[in-house]
Amino acid sequence: MEFSLNQVALLIRGKVEGDGEIKVNNVAKIEEAQAGHISFLANEKYEPQIYTTKASAVIVSEDFSPKKEISAALIRVKDPYMGFTDLLSEVDRLMSLAKKGIEDPSKIGQGSEYGENFYLGAFSYVGDNVKIGNNVKIHPQVYIGDNCSIGDNSILFPGVKVYKHCVIGSHCTLHGGVIIGSDGFGFAPQDDGSYKKIPQIGNVILEDFVEIGANTTIDCATMGSTVVKQGVKIDNLVMIAHNVELGKDTVIAGQTGIAGSTKIGENVVMAGQVGLVGHINIPNKTTIASKSGVSNTIKKEGTTVFGYPAMEINDYKRAFVGFRRLPDLINRVRELEQKVINLAPSEEK
């Protein structure tokens, strides 16, 4: 793929400073770029690199003022980081669209349909009565169960498994090893101490623009649906249990676990290694700091919590100050005890 700088500027809403007909064919870090590459400068600590870079072009801020001569052409934008992100998105889209056709060996079941520019990688399996939209890319060794649906422009990377009856929206990305619709953890204790499995007959619904990181699992509902709403972004190694609902534009970092039937609001941020018990509610715009354990419903929207059990972050900070002083306080108590003991004989007299 090759773009002129004028084409790049049009894509990212920028203005070329230099020869707009220069061609670029790849993106790179500013310190590693070579001729034919385009890079960006968003952090001022990397400014020295722009004077020595071999890149053909660099995306910079509208108000960037060079201190030395720059050999690269410049594309000035309001936000160079977002401009470069838009460029990466377009490159990624074009690369993904390049794959088309059905590779052997692979299997498409009876009654299944797929749209234009469909790609099915080798050793993949599509069950019966599956509905697949336009520009969908299913990479090798993917399993799609019966009666599933996949919306336009979605990508399933190698090793993804989607169990029967699940729904994947448009513009979704599922990375390697993701499992959608596996059984929820439901077992009923018996009188003899054993456990009887509770059938999990629901499904998972992913709305549009959802991205799920590698080796993340989302369990099907016991009944009804586990729902991941539009724009949710989930990191690697996350576990979402049955009947959970994730609100629009929520983000979840790696190694987080959410127990069954918990309801998460919109624009919630969960840092790494967060744990949530089941059957609680998390309101919109909550932030849960890393390694926190949430065991009760959070009632106030926009709250930031931390710790185990999680509490409002300012309360946690005050509690932590007291915790750090605890050894000194213990020593002071012991000293006071000793003084009381030493005073006791004189008081008796």
C-alpha positions in Angstrom: 0.0 0.0 0.0 1.2 3.4 -0.9 -0.3 6.9 -0.1 0.7 10.4 -1.2 1.0 12.9 1.6 -1.9 14.8 0.2 -4.0 11.6 0.6 -2.8 11.2 4.1 -3.6 14.8 5.0 -7.1 14.5 3.6 -7.7 11.4 5.7 -6.5 12.9 9.0 -7.7 16.4 8.3 -4.3 17.9 8.2 -2.2 20.3 6.1 1.0 19.3 4.2 4.1 21.4 4.7 6.4 20.3 1.9 5.9 18.2 -1.2 2.4 16.7 -1.0 3.2 14.2 -3.8 5.8 12.3 -1.7 4.7 8.7 -1.3 4.8 6.7 1.9 4.2 3.0 2.3 4.6 2.3 6.0 4.3 3.7 9.5 7.0 3.7 12.1 8.3 5.1 15.3 10.1 8.4 14.8 13.4 7.0 15.9 13.2 3.9 13.8 11.6 5.3 10.6 13.3 5.0 7.2 12.7 6.6 3.8 9.1 5.9 2.7 7.8 5.8 6.3 5.6 8.2 8.0 5.8 8.9 11.8 4.4 11.4 14.3 5.5 13.7 17.1 3.1 14.1 20.0 5.4 14.2 23.1 7.9 17.0 23.3 10.5 14.8 24.9 10.9 13.1 21.5 11.4 16.4 19.7 15.2 15.9 19.2 14.3 12.8 17.1 12.5 14.8 14.5 15.7 16.6 13.5 17.5 13.2 12.8 14.7 11.0 11.6 15.0 9.3 8.2 11.2 9.3 7.8 9.8 10.8 4.7 7.0 12.6 6.7 6.1 13.3 10.3 2.7 14.3 11.6 3.0 17.2 14.0 0.8 19.6 15.9 -0.5 22.8 14.3 1.5 24.9 16.6 4.8 23.0 16.4 7.8 25.4 15.9 11.0 23.7 14.7 14.2 24.8 16.3 16.4 23.3 13.5 16.0 22.3 9.9 13.9 19.1 9.3 14.5 17.0 6.3 11.1 15.3 6.5 7.9 16.8 5.1 5.4 17.7 7.8 1.6 17.2 8.1 0.2 19.6 10.7 -3.0 18.5 12.6 -4.8 19.6 15.7 -3.8 16.4 17.6 -0.9 14.4 16.2 -1.5 11.4 18.3 -5.1 11.1 17.2 -4.1 11.9 13.6 -1.6 9.0 13.6 -4.3 6.8 15.2 -6.7 7.6 12.4 -3.9 6.7 9.9 -3.2 3.4 11.6 -6.9 2.6 11.6 -7.1 3.1 7.9 -4.0 1.1 7.2 -5.3 -1.7 9.4 -8.7 -1.6 7.6 -7.1 -1.8 4.2 -4.8 -4.7 5.2 -7.8 -6.6 6.6 -9.9 -6.1 3.5 -7.1 -7.5 1.3 -8.0 -11.1 2.3 -10.9 -12.6 0.4 -12.3 -16.1 -0.4 -12.7 -19.4 1.2 -9.6 -21.5 1.9 -9.4 -25.3 2.1 -10.0 -27.2 4.2 -12.9 -25.4 5.8 -16.6 -26.1 6.3 -19.8 -24.0 5.9 -23.0 -25.7 7.2 -26.4 -25.9 5.6 -28.5 -22.8 5.4 -25.6 -20.5 6.2 -25.1 -17.2 4.3 -22.3 -14.7 3.9 -21.9 -11.3 2.3 -19.5 -9.7 -0.1 -15.7 -9.8 0.4 -16.0 -12.7 2.8 -12.8 -14.4 4.0 -12.8 -17.8 5.7 -9.4 -19.2 6.7 -8.2 -22.8 6.5 -9.4 -25.3 9.1 -12.3 -23.0 10.1 -15.9 -24.3 10.7 -19.1 -22.4 10.2 -22.2 -24.3 11.5 -25.7 -24.4 10.2 -28.0 -21.4 9.7 -25.2 -18.8 10.4 -25.7 -15.3 9.0 -22.5 -13.4 8.1 -22.4 -9.9 6.8 -20.2 -8.1 4.3 -16.4 -7.7 4.6 -16.3 -10.2 7.5 -12.9 -11.8 8.0 -12.7 -15.2 9.7 -9.1 -16.3 10.1 -7.9 -19.9 10.3 -9.0 -22.4 13.0 -12.1 -20.4 14.0 -15.3 -22.2 15.1 -18.7 -20.6 14.6 -21.6 -22.6 16.1 -25.1 -23.1 14.7 -27.6 -20.2 14.4 -25.0 -17.5 15.1 -24.9 -14.1 13.3 -21.9 -11.8 12.6 -22.4 -8.2 11.4 -20.6 -6.3 8.7 -16.8 -5.6 8.9 -16.1 -7.8 11.9 -12.9 -9.7 12.2 -12.3 -13.0 14.1 -8.6 -13.8 14.5 -7.2 -17.3 14.7 -8.5 -19.7 17.3 -11.7 -17.8 18.2 -14.6 -20.0 19.3 -18.2 -18.8 19.1 -20.8 -21.1 20.6 -24.3 -21.6 19.1 -27.0 -18.9 19.0 -24.5 -16.1 19.8 -24.8 -12.7 18.1 -21.7 -10.6 17.1 -22.4 -7.1 15.8 -20.8 -5.0 13.1 -17.2 -3.7 13.3 -16.3 -6.1 16.1 -12.8 -7.5 16.6 -12.2 -10.7 18.4 -8.5 -11.6 19.0 -6.9 -15.0 19.1 -8.3 -17.5 21.6 -11.4 -15.5 22.5 -14.3 -17.8 23.5 -17.9 -16.4 23.3 -20.8 -18.4 24.7 -19.2 -21.1 26.8 -21.3 -22.4 29.7 -21.7 -20.2 32.7 -20.5 -21.6 36.0 -23.8 -23.0 37.3 -24.0 -26.0 39.6 -26.6 -26.8 42.2 -25.3 -28.4 45.5 -27.0 -31.8 46.3 -27.8 -33.4 49.7 -24.9 -35.9 49.3 -22.3 -33.0 48.8 -22.1 -33.4 45.0 -23.0 -30.8 42.5 -25.6 -31.0 39.7 -25.0 -29.0 36.5 -27.6 -26.3 35.7 -28.1 -26.2 31.9 -26.9 -22.9 30.4 -29.4 -22.3 27.6 -28.9 -18.6 26.9 -26.5 -16.8 24.6 -24.1 -13.9 24.3 -24.9 -10.7 22.4 -22.0 -8.4 21.3 -23.3 -5.1 20.0 -21.4 -3.0 17.4 -17.8 -1.7 17.7 -16.8 -4.2 20.5 -13.2 -5.3 20.7 -12.1 -8.3 22.8 -8.5 -9.1 23.6 -6.8 -12.5 23.3 -7.9 -15.4 25.5 -10.8 -13.6 27.1 -14.0 -15.6 27.8 -17.6 -14.5 27.9 -20.1 -17.0 29.2 -23.5 -17.5 27.9 -26.5 -16.7 30.1 -28.3 -19.4 32.1 -31.4 -18.0 30.4 -31.7 -14.9 28.3 -28.4 -13.1 27.2 -25.1 -12.0 28.5 -24.9 -8.5 26.8 -21.8 -6.5 25.8 -23.1 -3.1 24.6 -21.8 -0.9 21.8 -18.2 0.3 22.0 -17.0 -1.8 24.9 -13.3 -2.6 24.8 -12.0 -5.6 26.7 -8.3 -6.5 27.3 -6.6 -9.9 27.2 -7.4 -12.6 29.9 -10.6 -11.2 31.1 -13.5 -13.4 32.4 -17.1 -12.3 32.0 -19.6 -14.6 33.7 -23.2 -15.5 32.8 -25.9 -12.9 32.6 -23.5 -10.0 33.0 -24.4 -6.7 31.3 -21.6 -4.3 30.2 -22.7 -0.8 29.4 -21.8 1.2 26.4 -18.2 2.4 26.0 -17.0 0.6 29.1 -13.3 -0.4 29.1 -11.8 -3.4 31.0 -8.1 -4.1 31.5 -6.4 -7.5 31.7 -7.0 -10.2 34.3 -10.3 -8.8 35.5 -13.1 -11.1 36.5 -16.8 -10.3 36.7 -19.1 -12.8 38.5 -22.6 -13.6 37.3 -25.6 -11.3 36.9 -23.6 -8.1 37.7 -24.7 -5.0 35.8 -22.1 -2.5 34.6 -23.1 0.9 33.5 -21.8 3.1 30.6 -18.3 4.6 30.4 -17.0 2.5 33.3 -13.2 2.0 33.6 -11.8 -1.1 35.2 -8.1 -1.3 35.7 -6.1 -4.6 35.7 -6.8 -7.5 38.1 -10.1 -6.1 39.3 -12.6 -8.6 40.8 -16.4 -8.1 41.1 -18.8 -10.3 42.9 -22.1 -11.3 41.3 -25.5 -9.6 41.5 -24.3 -6.1 42.1 -24.6 -2.9 40.1 -21.9 -0.5 39.0 -23.2 2.9 37.9 -22.1 5.0 34.9 -18.6 6.6 34.8 -17.3 4.6 37.7 -13.5 4.0 37.8 -12.2 0.9 39.6 -8.5 1.1 40.3 -6.2 -1.9 39.8 -6.3 -5.0 42.1 -9.6 -3.7 43.7 -12.2 -6.1 44.9 -15.8 -4.8 44.6 -18.2 -6.8 46.9 -21.2 -4.4 47.0 -23.2 -2.2 44.7 -21.7 1.2 44.1 -24.5 3.8 44.4 -23.0 7.1 43.2 -22.3 7.7 39.6 -18.8 8.9 38.7 -17.1 7.4 41.8 -13.5 6.2 41.8 -12.9 3.2 44.1 -9.8 1.4 45.3 -8.8 -1.4 47.6 -10.2 -4.7 49.0 -13.0 -4.4 49.8 -13.1 -1.4 47.5 -14.0 2.0 48.9 -14.1 5.6 47.7 -10.5 6.4 46.8 -10.1 9.4 49.1 -11.4 7.3 52.0 -8.9 4.6 51.0 -6.0 7.2 51.0 -6.9 8.4 54.5 -7.2 4.8 55.7 -3.8 4.0 54.2 -2.1 6.9 55.9 -3.4 5.5 59.2 -2.3 2.0 58.2 1.3 3.3 57.5 1.4 4.9 60.9 0.2 1.8 62.7 3.6 0.5 63.8 4.5 3.8 65.3 1.1 4.0 67.0 1.6 0.5 68.4 5.0 1.5 69.9 3.5 4.6 71.4 0.7 2.6 73.1 3.3 0.2 74.5 5.3 3.1 75.9 2.1 4.5 77.5 1.3 1.1 79.0 4.8 0.9 80.4 4.4 4.4 81.9 1.1 3.4 83.5 2.7 0.3 85.0 5.6 2.3 86.4 3.2 4.8 87.9 1.0 2.1 89.6 3.1 1.6 92.8 3.3 5.3 93.6 -0.5 5.6 93.2 -1.1 2.8 95.7 1.0 4.6 98.3 
